[in-house]
Amino acid sequence: MLSVVLDTNVIFSALYSQHNTPPVKILDMVFSKMLIAYISKPVFDEYADVLNRKKFEKRIPKEKAAAALSYILSAAKYAIPPTSFFPHFTDETDRKFYDLAKAADAYLITGNIKHFPKNNKIITPSDFLKTFLPYEN
């Protein structure tokens, strides 16, 4: 089974979307335990912060955000990543996802691939599905 770390933008997109998009499919795969998702405290804290922002409440009601966070906690494995020695990130808040993916030897699925160093395990939701589920896309 494949191990993944989901960037917040993937979870947000899955919950915000009204269609069967790649982020929706990937989150469904995590919830159905077809993928092993990893979280850390900083990653989960960011998920909770973003999903509970008042400005998103109309599209992601508090109940939906709470249910998603609960599912993530029950479906994911917890890992404590070591401190990264990668010299520079375009957006330093993304470092926690990179470090977690490295620690878990997992694919990092993100919509912001340009924020991360080049690595064949850092992949967009669409490319992840095309690579690992080519007949379903």
C-alpha positions in Angstrom: 0.0 0.0 0.0 1.3 3.5 -0.9 2.1 6.0 1.8 1.2 9.7 1.3 1.3 13.1 2.9 -1.4 15.4 1.8 -0.7 19.1 1.6 -3.4 21.2 3.1 -4.4 22.5 -0.4 -5.4 18.9 -1.4 -7.6 18.4 1.6 -9.1 21.9 1.2 -9.8 21.3 -2.5 -11.4 18.0 -1.8 -13.8 19.4 0.8 -14.4 22.6 -1.2 -15.2 20.9 -4.5 -18.6 19.9 -5.6 -17.2 17.5 -8.2 -15.2 14.2 -8.3 -11.9 15.9 -8.7 -8.4 14.3 -8.2 -8.2 15.7 -4.6 -11.7 14.2 -3.8 -10.6 10.8 -5.2 -7.4 10.9 -3.2 -9.1 11.9 0.1 -11.7 9.1 -0.5 -8.8 6.7 -0.9 -7.3 7.8 2.4 -10.7 7.5 4.2 -11.3 4.0 2.7 -7.7 3.1 3.7 -6.5 2.4 0.2 -3.7 4.8 0.9 -1.7 5.2 4.1 -1.7 8.9 5.1 0.8 10.3 7.5 0.3 13.3 9.7 2.3 15.2 12.3 1.1 17.6 14.9 2.2 20.7 12.8 0.6 19.3 9.7 -2.7 18.4 11.5 -2.7 21.8 13.2 -2.5 23.5 9.8 -5.3 21.4 8.5 -7.5 22.4 11.4 -6.5 26.1 11.1 -7.3 26.3 7.4 -10.5 24.2 7.5 -11.9 26.3 10.4 -11.4 29.7 8.9 -14.5 31.8 9.0 -14.1 32.9 5.4 -14.5 29.3 4.2 -17.5 28.5 6.4 -20.1 28.8 3.6 -18.5 26.1 1.4 -17.0 24.0 4.2 -19.4 24.2 7.2 -17.9 23.6 10.7 -19.6 20.2 10.8 -18.0 19.1 7.6 -14.6 20.4 8.7 -14.9 18.6 12.0 -15.9 15.3 10.4 -13.1 15.5 7.9 -10.5 16.2 10.7 -11.9 13.3 12.7 -11.7 11.0 9.7 -8.1 12.1 9.1 -7.1 11.4 12.7 -8.7 8.0 12.6 -7.3 7.0 9.2 -3.8 8.5 9.3 -0.6 7.3 10.9 1.3 9.7 13.1 5.0 10.4 12.5 7.5 12.8 14.1 9.7 14.1 11.3 13.3 15.1 12.0 14.5 18.6 11.4 15.1 19.3 7.8 18.4 20.3 6.5 17.2 21.3 3.1 18.5 24.8 2.7 15.7 26.8 1.3 12.0 26.6 0.7 10.0 29.2 -1.4 7.4 29.1 1.4 8.9 28.0 4.7 5.5 26.9 6.0 5.7 24.0 3.5 8.8 22.5 5.1 6.7 20.5 7.6 5.1 18.6 4.7 8.4 17.9 3.1 10.0 16.7 6.3 7.0 14.5 7.1 7.0 12.9 3.7 10.8 12.2 3.9 10.4 10.7 7.4 7.6 8.5 6.3 9.1 7.7 2.9 5.8 8.8 1.5 4.6 10.6 -1.6 3.9 14.3 -1.0 0.7 15.2 -2.9 0.4 18.9 -3.4 -1.2 21.4 -5.7 1.9 23.7 -5.1 4.6 21.6 -6.5 6.8 24.6 -7.3 7.1 25.3 -3.6 9.1 22.1 -3.1 12.5 20.8 -4.2 12.5 18.6 -7.3 11.8 15.1 -6.2 10.0 12.2 -7.9 7.9 11.6 -4.7 6.5 15.1 -4.7 3.5 15.0 -7.1 0.3 16.8 -8.0 -3.1 15.1 -7.3 -3.7 14.6 -11.1 -0.3 13.1 -11.7 -0.6 10.8 -8.7 -3.8 9.4 -10.0 -2.4 9.1 -13.6 0.6 7.2 -12.2 -1.0 4.9 -9.8 -4.6 4.6 -11.1 -4.1 5.1 -14.9 -7.2 3.2 -15.9 -9.6 5.2 -13.7 -8.7 8.6 -15.1 
